[in-house]
Structure formats: structure tokens, C-alpha cells
Amino acid sequence: MKDLEIIIIGGGLAGLTAGIHLSRKGLRVIIIEKNEFPKHKVCGEYISNEVIPYLEWLDLKIEDLKPTYINKLQFSSIKGTLINTNLPLGGFGISRYELDNYLYKKALSNRCKIVKDVVDSVVFEKEKFTIKTSNGAILSSNIVIGAFGKRSNIDLNLNRKFIQQKSPWLAVKAHYLGDFPNDLVGLHNFEGGYCVISKIENEKINICYLTKNSSFKEYKSISDFQDLVVKQNPHLNKIFEDSELIFDKPLTIGQVSFSPKKAVENHILMIGDTAGLIHPLCGNGMAMAIHSAKIVSELIVDYPNNDIKTRADLEKKYQEIWTFNFYWRLKAGRFLAKVLLNAKLSELFLNVVTVFPFLLVMIIKKTHGKPMLIEN
Ligand SMILES: Cc1cc2nc3c(=O)[nH]c(=O)nc-3n(C[C@H](O)[C@H](O)[C@H](O)COP(=O)(O)OP(=O)(O)OC[C@H]3O[C@@H](n4cnc5c(N)ncnc54)[C@H](O)[C@@H]3O)c2cc1C
């Protein structure tokens, strides 16, 4: 098993992390990624500190990227009622442009083979995967990791359940220059959505919001929507008025689905958003992507062993550990999003946590993990 190449489909945060881990342990890895590096991605760009011990173990020096260090959360309802709290574990702000590119370079220096191509299909037969790409390449391996993000042509190819339903969510993100504290992440609601703001490297501010298609489609443009809906929250109004856009135009993505997914499908071990996407208001998707890459890599490095003898054992174990670590976090994220996106409930929520601030800290802890333990 160990002298075969492991194929990872998708070179985002999860795929690159798994590639770095597996190659560090001497395994041969091919990562197939459809996009060039570096590239901007729609993301809140706030990462929970729970990943720090693991990133250090992978020999990734995030401080070299000059992130901002964040330990405060500011949260407001649609009407602008505001609460401030400390983040129990804290996190850091770094753009995906810098972070993914840094991981890409590390994966290359660890001798991962990174192929720029689009995977068109994955077939599992007689204990082997056959992967076909748009450039006509045919690759095979007996371990494939699915790290192709929240929505991909592979989901259609595998006929995954979540892809059958339309998702009502779309997201917008851009970088700005302006005045915003380095140590703060802002989470501000507006009618039909919410907006996450934090500083990243080089004094830039990342503003990213998620909204329902139904609210968005009534407006002619992003700037109309921002003026007439997003800025109705006075805190968002102030942030936008005080900031200057440095992208040519904001990036947008549609069909963002938070529906449950399976962590193993067609024998592919799914990591990151491919296994499940948590609501961005939890600020924990990237940490989960990195954590799931760690779990899958540790199992593969150790496979086969006395406890995990067969592929079925490997799949079962991965599914179990994944569920243990992430199932309740995803559920808590979905529940929280429902509450906060309802004008009356979010106002009530704010009133309750203003009187009992420990409840907010408890909720934040429910959607986050603990610092990742390193075993070897
Ligand atoms: C609006 C929004 C805001 C967010 N904000 C935050 C935040 O502040 N903090 C946080 O922790 N998380 C946040 N998240 C979540 C976070 O962005 C994701 O959890 C994280 O990007 C997951 O990484 P990934 O590697 O699974 O997916 P990705 O980073 O999306 O990587 C998947 C890769 O697969 C490639 N790919 C897809 N299909 C193919 C194919 N067929 N062939 C080859 N390559 C393919 C893609 O090009 C892509 O590079 C946010 C998410 C959204 C939607």
C-alpha cells in the first residue's frame, strides 16, 4: 500500500494540508487542482487558533505571512444592537490568496506532485480507483481523498444527495483599505444575511457576506444591494463608508450549500467542505478543513494495522472520527444560523447574551474545537 501514490482531488486548504502531512510521512502524493495559484477565494479569512499546534508540526510558519491576531468578537443584530466579547481561543486573519499559495509551495517542497487539471470522473472497481481528467489523463490509485470543496462537478458525477437540491445561499467578498481594529472580528446581521469583517495581512480588511438569493435578486447590482440592504445595519454602514474597495469588483459565489454530506462516498475519503460545510458565522470551516486533513492523513499513514485491516475498516474508522469531531459542530452552526437570521430571534438572542454573556462564550465553544493534539 505504502509505495502507491495517493491521489488528492482538489488543492484547497484541506487537500494541500493532507498532501503536506502525507508527504512529510514519506508517502507519495498527487494533488490535482483545477485552478492556478495564487488565487482569491470567497472566505471570511478568519482562522481559529485550534489549528496552530498542527500547523507548527507540519513545519508551517504562519507568522511569516504576517497575519493579524484576533481575540475579540463584535456582534450586532439587524437593528444594530451590539455586543462585544472576547473569543475564548482566538484566531488569526490571513487572506486565502496568501495562505493557499504558502501551502502550495510547502507541498511542492515536500515533493508532492501538483497537477493543474480538472478531474472529470472517479470510478472505483476491483479495489482500485480510476480517475479521468479533462486533459485526457487517466490515473489510478487505491486511495483517493476527496478535497474538492463545497460544490464540484465531482459531486454531480457521484450523484451526491446534497447536489440534487438548489441552495438559497450566495456569498460576496472583497478586500478594502480603511479603519478597522486588528484584533477584532465583526459579525453583523442584515435582512436575509450576515457579514463577517476582519483585518488580514498588510493592513487590508476582508469583508465577506452571505445572503439568500431571494433577497439579492430584487436588486440590480451588488452596490445597490449593499446600499439598500447591507448598510441598513448602522455598523455595516459605518464600516463600508469608512473603507475603500481595492479589488476591481467583489467576488461572488452561488449555490453555497450547508446540507449534510457523507464523509465517505464511493470509497473516497472526503475532507474539508467536501465532507460538510459549517455556516461561516461560526468562523470554523477552515479549521475543520485542516483538522479533517489531519485525521485522514493519520489513518492512511498507519494503514493497515492491527485495528484497521481492510478498506472497510479504514472507511468506518474515518467516518466515526469525523462524526465525533464535526457532526455536532455542523448541527450547532445550522441552528445558530436559523436563530441569527430571524430578526426577532436574533434581537432576543442579543438581549439574553447581554444579560448572560457566558452563554455567548459557551455557544462559540460549541462551534469550535480544542487545539489539535499532535501524537507523533
Ligand atoms: C462565504 C464564506 C465565508 C467563510 N468564512 C470563513 C471564515 O471566516 N473562517 C473559516 O474558518 N471558514 C470560513 N469559510 C469556510 C472555508 O472557506 C472552507 O471551509 C474552506 O475553504 C474549506 O477548504 P477546502 O479545502 O475543503 O475547500 P476549497 O478551499 O474550496 O478547495 C477545494 C479545491 O478543489 C478544487 N476542485 C474542485 N473540483 C475540482 C476538480 N473536479 N478537479 C480539480 N480540482 C477541483 C477547487 O478549485 C478548490 O481549489 C467560509 C465559507 C464561505 C462560503
The ligand as an SDF file (V2000), in Angstrom:
LIG
                    3D

 53 58  0  0  0  0  0  0  0  0999 V2000
  -18.8680   32.9800    2.4520 C   0  0  0  0  0  0  0  0  0  0  0  0
  -17.9550   32.0970    3.2320 C   0  0  0  0  0  0  0  0  0  0  0  0
  -17.2000   32.6370    4.2560 C   0  0  0  0  0  0  0  0  0  0  0  0
  -16.3550   31.8070    5.0100 C   0  0  0  0  0  0  0  0  0  0  0  0
  -15.6300   32.3410    6.0260 N   0  0  0  0  0  0  0  0  0  0  0  0
  -14.8480   31.5480    6.7900 C   0  0  0  0  0  0  0  0  0  0  0  0
  -14.0750   32.0750    7.8460 C   0  0  0  0  0  0  0  0  0  0  0  0
  -14.0440   33.2700    8.1150 O   0  0  0  0  0  0  0  0  0  0  0  0
  -13.3500   31.2050    8.5940 N   0  0  0  0  0  0  0  0  0  0  0  0
  -13.3210   29.8770    8.3440 C   0  0  0  0  0  0  0  0  0  0  0  0
  -12.6360   29.1460    9.0750 O   0  0  0  0  0  0  0  0  0  0  0  0
  -14.0000   29.3460    7.3060 N   0  0  0  0  0  0  0  0  0  0  0  0
  -14.7580   30.1480    6.5290 C   0  0  0  0  0  0  0  0  0  0  0  0
  -15.4470   29.6250    5.4760 N   0  0  0  0  0  0  0  0  0  0  0  0
  -15.2970   28.2010    5.1660 C   0  0  0  0  0  0  0  0  0  0  0  0
  -13.9840   27.9380    4.4100 C   0  0  0  0  0  0  0  0  0  0  0  0
  -13.8510   28.8100    3.3280 O   0  0  0  0  0  0  0  0  0  0  0  0
  -13.9860   26.4950    3.9130 C   0  0  0  0  0  0  0  0  0  0  0  0
  -14.3850   25.6470    4.9510 O   0  0  0  0  0  0  0  0  0  0  0  0
  -12.6050   26.0860    3.3780 C   0  0  0  0  0  0  0  0  0  0  0  0
  -12.2770   26.8410    2.2530 O   0  0  0  0  0  0  0  0  0  0  0  0
  -12.6090   24.6130    3.0330 C   0  0  0  0  0  0  0  0  0  0  0  0
  -11.4490   24.2480    2.3520 O   0  0  0  0  0  0  0  0  0  0  0  0
  -11.4930   23.0440    1.2990 P   0  0  0  0  0  0  0  0  0  0  0  0
  -10.0880   22.7220    1.0040 O   0  0  0  0  0  0  0  0  0  0  0  0
  -12.4110   21.9960    1.7610 O   0  0  0  0  0  0  0  0  0  0  0  0
  -12.1870   23.6670    0.0150 O   0  0  0  0  0  0  0  0  0  0  0  0
  -11.5610   24.7180   -1.0410 P   0  0  0  0  0  0  0  0  0  0  0  0
  -10.6170   25.6390   -0.3790 O   0  0  0  0  0  0  0  0  0  0  0  0
  -12.7540   25.2940   -1.7340 O   0  0  0  0  0  0  0  0  0  0  0  0
  -10.7470   23.8050   -2.0250 O   0  0  0  0  0  0  0  0  0  0  0  0
  -11.3330   22.9270   -2.9520 C   0  0  0  0  0  0  0  0  0  0  0  0
  -10.4420   22.8980   -4.1760 C   0  0  0  0  0  0  0  0  0  0  0  0
  -10.8530   21.8500   -5.0640 O   0  0  0  0  0  0  0  0  0  0  0  0
  -10.6760   22.2940   -6.3900 C   0  0  0  0  0  0  0  0  0  0  0  0
  -11.5360   21.4670   -7.2610 N   0  0  0  0  0  0  0  0  0  0  0  0
  -12.8930   21.3670   -7.2300 C   0  0  0  0  0  0  0  0  0  0  0  0
  -13.3130   20.4910   -8.1510 N   0  0  0  0  0  0  0  0  0  0  0  0
  -12.2040   20.0370   -8.7850 C   0  0  0  0  0  0  0  0  0  0  0  0
  -11.9940   19.1090   -9.8360 C   0  0  0  0  0  0  0  0  0  0  0  0
  -13.0000   18.4670  -10.4230 N   0  0  0  0  0  0  0  0  0  0  0  0
  -10.7250   18.8700  -10.2530 N   0  0  0  0  0  0  0  0  0  0  0  0
   -9.6670   19.5110   -9.6520 C   0  0  0  0  0  0  0  0  0  0  0  0
   -9.8190   20.4090   -8.6480 N   0  0  0  0  0  0  0  0  0  0  0  0
  -11.0640   20.6550   -8.2230 C   0  0  0  0  0  0  0  0  0  0  0  0
  -11.0730   23.7670   -6.3440 C   0  0  0  0  0  0  0  0  0  0  0  0
  -10.5100   24.5020   -7.4090 O   0  0  0  0  0  0  0  0  0  0  0  0
  -10.5160   24.1880   -4.9750 C   0  0  0  0  0  0  0  0  0  0  0  0
   -9.2280   24.7690   -5.0680 O   0  0  0  0  0  0  0  0  0  0  0  0
  -16.2840   30.4230    4.6950 C   0  0  0  0  0  0  0  0  0  0  0  0
  -17.0340   29.8810    3.6510 C   0  0  0  0  0  0  0  0  0  0  0  0
  -17.8690   30.7010    2.9100 C   0  0  0  0  0  0  0  0  0  0  0  0
  -18.6780   30.1170    1.7970 C   0  0  0  0  0  0  0  0  0  0  0  0
  1  2  1  0
  2  3  1  0
  2 52  2  0
  3  4  2  0
  4  5  1  0
  4 50  1  0
  5  6  2  0
  6  7  1  0
  6 13  1  0
  7  8  2  0
  7  9  1  0
  9 10  1  0
 10 11  2  0
 10 12  1  0
 12 13  2  0
 13 14  1  0
 14 15  1  0
 14 50  1  0
 15 16  1  0
 16 17  1  0
 16 18  1  0
 18 19  1  0
 18 20  1  0
 20 21  1  0
 20 22  1  0
 22 23  1  0
 23 24  1  0
 24 25  2  0
 24 26  1  0
 24 27  1  0
 27 28  1  0
 28 29  2  0
 28 30  1  0
 28 31  1  0
 31 32  1  0
 32 33  1  0
 33 34  1  0
 33 48  1  0
 34 35  1  0
 35 36  1  0
 35 46  1  0
 36 37  1  0
 36 45  1  0
 37 38  2  0
 38 39  1  0
 39 40  1  0
 39 45  2  0
 40 41  1  0
 40 42  2  0
 42 43  1  0
 43 44  2  0
 44 45  1  0
 46 47  1  0
 46 48  1  0
 48 49  1  0
 50 51  2  0
 51 52  1  0
 52 53  1  0
M  END
$$$$
